Amino acid sequence: MHLAYPAVLAVLLFCTGLYGVLARRNAILVLMSVELMLNAVNLNLVAFDVWLRDALHAGQALTLFTIAIAAAEIGIGLAIVLMVHRTRGTSDIDRLRDNAETHDDAGTAGHDGTPGAGRTAGAGATAGPDEKAEAAA
């Protein structure tokens, strides 16, 4: 078999995955597109391993490593997407980007993300219950 057939198929898979990453708005579809791109890489690794007749089968070994990395990536990625969907109510990438914290909000927010918690009591802000308890102790 010629090397061109799997190479063309890998290019088509990779381009389809790249289009999915760039054009999709749903985070799960973006993860699926990344998987398509990784499968295109795996196809190229195996095709070149067979074409070069490598005695160590380094392409196939690297493909197994890539499959393991892809499985870990999809597991962690889906866990993150589910957590974000539970907290924000959507997995739409544009809406998540619009809800991001701006630099103005970050300047007045404390470590816990509550507005005004980053200010001190001497700077004109009222002291919260935690600060009052610390001052009393």
Salt bridges, closest charged atoms under 4 A:
ASP49 OD2 - HIS57 ND1 3.42
ASP94 OD2 - ARG25 NE 2.85
ASP94 OD1 - ARG97 NH1 3.54
